[in-house]
């Protein structure tokens, strides 16, 4: 297992370099950070040249990228155009988005797996049909529509929770945004669990377990559910990074100043250091989540061994 983890960590290095270089290329080569810094005003040529030199933008692109990677190794992600350190923006944004992602993932796991299990065990019955119809509706409705509807009904009309989130964003205020963020992924988890349960319920090993006289709850939890969760874990693992980086709509609806909000502001204002810095951290999150998923395979299925 240890050698496998080391090998995977080494494999992440070229993936990280390739991903961050593409991001760097798209942000810096396809736009002019200096023009974005001055906005509609034309900068003085001497001033623009001095700023380019200070920001290392007068060098070839590969040297700019090498310089940026060297800064990252020392924990320096640069300075945003408003003069604030990008690391300071990260320190404010990432804890909020991490809490929001945790709430969304918990909803996906608890509700999605439970509904998928019940639906898969009752395949073809009214419960199964109802769950499939409900998940189809959830997938079809855009997030900005479901977000505003739930915010109005639960937060404004029924006053069950606060319709907006305070700057501290504690867990209790993130329940409703977490539901909105998790809705689409929850529907996919439900359908994926249902399909996997329905397929494995006809497997030979399950019939053997029933023939041995094992209790029904043990057959379901220890054999059926455990083997059916592998594709679900794969989806949830890759969804962690997607939720953290794709929460732009949800964070805008509930006025949450997290990663999605900062990325939106950075793209809108062409704030290159902010965009590249935040996306670089999200690449690391994706890579670590995929490694965690691979390690969980061995926990769910004892037949999987890593050398």
N, C-alpha and C positions, 0 to 999 in steps of 0.2 A: 504493500500500500504506500509506504514512504517513497519508494522509487517512482511509483506511478505519479504521486503528487509532484515530486521534483520535476519529472519529465513534462507534466502538464504545465507547470509554472514556466519552464523553459520554452515551451511551445507558445505560451502567451506573449512572449517578448516580440517576435516578428508580427503577430497579430496586432498587438498594441501599437507598434511603430507604424505599420501600414495604415491602421484606422486613423490614428492621430495625424499622420501626414496628409491623408485625403481631406480630413477636416481642415487642417491648416491651409492646404492648397485651395480649397473652395472658399475659405473666408478671406485669405490675404491675396490670392492671385486673381480672384474674380471681382475684387472690389478695391477701392482706394481708402484705406483707413484714415489718411490725412484729410481727404475731402469730407469724409463722414464726421471727423472731429470738428471741422469748422462749419459744417452745415451749408447753408445757402451763401455764406460769405466766402469770397475767394481769398485764400491765404496769401500773405506776402511770400514771394519765392524764396527769399533768404530764410524766413521763419519756417516755411515748409521743409526746406532742405535741412535745417538744424533739427527739427523734430524727427525727420526721417532717420537722421544719423543717431539721435538719441534712442529711438525705438528699433534700431538695427534694420530698418526697412530699406536702406540703401544698398544692402548686400543681396547676392543671389538668393533665390527662395530656399535652396537646400541649406545654405548657411544660416538663414533666418530660422529654419526649423531646428537645426542643430543647436543654435543658441537658445531657442525656446526650451528644448529638451534639457539642456544643461541647467536652465533656470528652474525647471520643474524638479530636478533631482535635489535642488537645495530648498525646495518648498516655496519658490517664488513663481507665482502664476501671472505676474505682471500687474499693471495698474490700469484700471478702467478709465475711460475718457473723462469721468467726473472727478478724477483724482483719488478715488478710493481704491485700496488694494483689492484685487480680485479674491484673495484669500479671506478678507473680511466679509465680502458678499457671500462667499461660500459658507462661512461660519454662521451667518444669519439664515441662509436659505436652506441648506441641506438638513439641519435638524428638523425643521418643520416638514419638509417633504418626506423625510424618513419616517416620521410619525404618521403622516398621511398614508404612506405606502404600507406601513405595518397594519393600519386599520383596514385598508382595502384588501390586503392579502389574507387577513383573518376572515373577512367576509367571504372571499373566494373559497377558502379552504372549508370553513364550517358549513356555509349554506350551499355552496356549489357541489361539494362532494356528497353532502347529505341528500340533496335533491337528486343528484345523479345516481346515487346508490338506490334510493327508493324507486326511482323511475326504471332503472335497469332490472331490479328484482321483479317489477310488475310490468314488464314489457308487453305492449299491446293493449293494456288496460286503460281505464279512464284517467288514472293518475299519470301514467306515462304520456298519454296524449295531451293532457293539460300542461305538464311540464315542458314538453316540446313546443307547444303553442306559445307558452309564456316566454321561453327563451328566444324564440323566433321574433317575438315582438320587441324584446329588450335589445336584441342585436340590430333590429331595423331602425330603432329610434336613435337619432344622433345624441351625443353626450350633452351638447348645449341645450337641447330641448328637454331631455329628462332632468338635467341639472336645474334649470329654471323652474320646471313644473314642481319638482320635489322641494325646491327652496321655497316656493310660494305656498304650497299646500302644508308642508310640515313646519316650515320656519315662520311663515307669516300668518296664514289663515288659522292653523291649529295651534301655533305658538308652542309646539312640543320641544323644539330646540331653537337656538339662536340662528337667524338666517345668514349671519355673517360670522367671521372668525376674527378674534382679537389677535394682535401682533404676536402674543406669546404662543398661540395655537396649541392649547392643551388637548389631551386625547378626547375629553368629553365633547369639545367643540368640533372635533374632526370626524365625529360619527357620521353625520349627514354627508359631508364632502367625501368621506371614505366610501360610502355606499354609492354615490354618484360615480366616483372614479372606478369602482370595482364592477359596475353593472355589466358592461359588455364582456369583460373577462370572466365574470361569474357565470354568465350564460354559456360561454365556451367551455368552462370547467365542468359545468353541469352536463352538457352534451357529451363531452369527452369521457367523463366518468360513466355516464349512462351507456355509451357504446362499448366501452371496455368491460363493464360489468356484464352486459348482455352477451358479449362474445365469450368471456371466461366462464360464465355460468354453465356452458355446455362442454367444458374441458374435461378430459379424462381424470385429471388429478382431483377435481372437485367431486366427481362421482365416486371416486375411491374414498375420499374423506367421508362422504355421506354413508357409504357402504360399511365403513369401519364403525359407524355409530356415534360419531362425534356430534356434540350439541350444535344446533343450527347457528347460534350466535358465534360459536368458535369457527365454524366452517366459513361464515361470511367474513368475520374480521381477520382471522389468521391466515386464511387461504384465498378467498375470493377477492376481498378488498385489497389486501396487501399486494397481490400480483397485478391487480387492475390499476394501481396508482402510478405505475412507472410512466406512462404517457402523460398523466396529469401532472406529476412532479416536473417533467420536462417542460411542459407549458408554463407552469407557475414560475419555474426558475428563470426562464427567458422573459417572463412578464414583469419581473421585479424591475429590471432596468427600463422597460417600456413604460411602466407606471410612473417611475421617478422622472423620466424625461418627457413623458407625454401628458403630464398633468396640467398643461397650459390652460385648457378650457376650464377645467374644474377650479383651478386656482384663481382664474379671472372671475368666475361666477361668485365665489365666496370670498374674494379679496384676500387671498392667502399669498403672502410674499415668500414663496418658496422657489424651487429650482425652475419650475415652469414659468413663473412670473419673471424671474431674472433673465431666462433665455428669451422670452418674448420681448422684454425691454431691450435686450442686447441686439436682437435681430432688427427690431424696429428702428433703433438708433444707430445701427451698424457699428456697435461697440465690439470690435473684433476680439480684444483680450478677454472680455467676459464670455463671449460665445465659445471660443476655443477652450478656455479654462474649464468651464462647466461641462462641456461635452467630453473633454478628456477624462474627467472624473467619472462620467457616466459610462465611458468605455471600460474603465477599470471595474465598475460595478457589474456590467454585463459579463466580463471575463470571470470574475470571482463567483458570480451566481451560476454560471455554467459549470465551473469546477465543483461547486457544492452539489449541483444536481447529479453529476457523475458519481460523486462519492455516496450520495443517497441511494443510487441504484443497488449497491452492494448491501445496503441495510434492508431494502425492500425485497430483494431477491437473493437468497444465499448462494444461488448457483453462479452469480456474477462474482468473479474474482479478478483483482488487479495485481499484476506482477510488477 
